[in-house]
Amino acid sequence: MSRRTRAVVATAALAGLAAMLLWAYAGLPAFGHYRGPYGYVLNRIATPDRHMDNVVNATTYDIRGFDTMGEEFILFGAVVGVVLLLRGEKDEDVDDPVRNDLVRVGGLLSIAVAFLVGLWLVAFGFVTPGGGFQGGVALASAVVMLFVAVGYRAWSNVGTQTVLDPFDGLGAGAFVVVGLAALVSGLPFLKNFWGPGVAGTLWSGGSAPLVNWAAGIEVCAAMLVLYSEFLEAHVVPMIEGRS
């Protein structure tokens, strides 16, 4: 397919998407005029019934967990598509070390802080703002900072398909496994089978935190796969050109 043909197809697709978005936005209620009962019901049941202080994650990982599994596999499928399009043979000889000591020290400290924040976002997703999706992105950002702080070779030891692909599959598969565990327990798919837990603690939500951690693992691995493919396709050629 020629570049001009791709541009025409992309323009038509983007125009259609823009039209649908405008149509959707036009039907939104005015700010401050929420007219659906769903949110009010969730506010009433999230903490008393589910023992979760974060109503958003109570909805995402418990009340409508099956829908969230669909979102999880949309991300998984998107990453698989990117991999099929971009993945090629990795060049292991590329090296572009960071020689500025201030950047190296500051970057390595930032990696530790970002990784800790990512773990906190996932772990406390049912207590404070956060959750698996947000925490997974933060964890991925911490890992990819190896490239910024140390260099491509240090990153390439972590950002390989041997390391990342199993974690991507594990995160997506664990979502289904938790749902099947509920079925084995005689409950509906993805139903909480550990009881509500203790509200305001890491033990709140019963089995829902397992789904939350599965999302965190899958999102982190998926983001790192995308970063890896982008670096390999666009950054490595520039490094080789300077060598």
HUPEPE-V583093 format. One record per run of one state. SS is the DSSP state (2 for helix, 1 for strand, 0 for the rest). FROM is the first residue (numbers start at 1). TO is the last residue. If there is no record, write none. Layout:
BEGIN
[[SS	FROM	TO] [SS	FROM	TO]]
END
This chain:
BEGIN
[[0	1	2] [2	3	26] [0	27	37] [2	38	50] [0	51	54] [2	55	63] [0	64	64] [2	65	86] [0	87	100] [2	101	123] [0	124	131] [2	132	149] [0	150	151] [2	152	156] [0	157	160] [2	161	184] [0	185	207] [2	208	242] [0	243	243]]
END
